[in-house]
């Protein structure tokens, strides 16, 4: 039987976490296990996660990291934990704020199964009958960064930064072997590693039916120097195509 581990990095999300949404979903889908990775939170996040785990211990796991080291490391540690358990055919990840719902990620997983894809990426594209709520400034910033990255690497992916992705267990094992060099662009690193180590992998990018900007993004105008630093690190460690 196919089964998916969903990695959810969490940092100081006590006020935004929606325990009932996660619990309700796993109780209705026995092939899903949620792996919450607490990235050194200093609010009440840990207590909320433990309560969720206690309510449905078979379907919710919690990994607490001693210090905050960023989303990239949290996702990687969660994937390594899921791989160590060895029971999952697929591994995916999404954001704790549910900007992408668990049901949307599950749809990516089902799409991968139905079409025998090695990976499926969600994409925030405004189309007829889709609901994508994103601020204009965030959209423009995202498109500028995506264009810059694609001009160097020619990945052919519209939305590399969408926080909803699904991979087969074997493919995930390949790209998490080494730590990521960036925090904000680890999604791009994953795609570059797939192209390098598993070039024959079959993948697809499909539009999400719904995505909502939760606000309070970690990237804003004042983050520009850090974004430049991250892009420089990405370009330094991965040669252009």
C-alpha positions, 0 to 999 in steps of 0.5 A: 500500500502506498503511503505518504509522509508530509513534512511540516516545518514549524517555528513560533506558530502557536497563534496560527497553527490549526490543530483541528484541520490537521487532525481531521484530515489524518483521521479521514486518510489512513495513508497520510502521516504528518511529521511536524518539525519544531525548529527551535520555537520559543512560544507555545508551539511545542505544547500544541504539537504534543497535544496533536500527537497525543490525540492521534499518535499513529498519524502525527509525529513530532521532531523538536530541534534544539535551535532555530536553523531555518526551514531548509534544515527543518524540512531536511531533518523531517525527511530524514526522520521519515526515511528512517521509518522506512514505510513511506512510498512518498514524502512531501512537504508544506507550510504550517500556516496552511497557505496550501491545504493538506488536501492540496498536497494529497492531490499532488500525491494522488496525481503522482501515483496515478501517473507514476511520476517521481515528483510533483510540484504545486504551482501558484498560477491564477487560472479559471476556477482557481483561487490564488490570493497573493499580494501584488508585491509578493507576486512581483518579487517572486516572479523577478526571483524566478526569472533570475533563477531560470535564466541561469539554470533553465529548470523550466519550472514556473513556481520553484518556491511553492511550498507544496511538493511531493517525491518518491521515497527513493528520490527524496533519499538522493537529494537530502543526503547532503545539507542544503546551502541556502535557507530560502532557495532549498527548493531550487537546490532540490530540483538541481540535485534531481537533475544532476543525480536522477536526470531520468526522473519523471516530474510534473508541475500542476496548478494548485486549486487554492492558495492563500497568502497568510501574510507576515512573510519572512521575506520583505523589503528589508530582507533584500540583502539576505536574498542577494546573499542567498542567491549568491550562495546558490550560484556559487554552489551550483554551476549554470547550465 
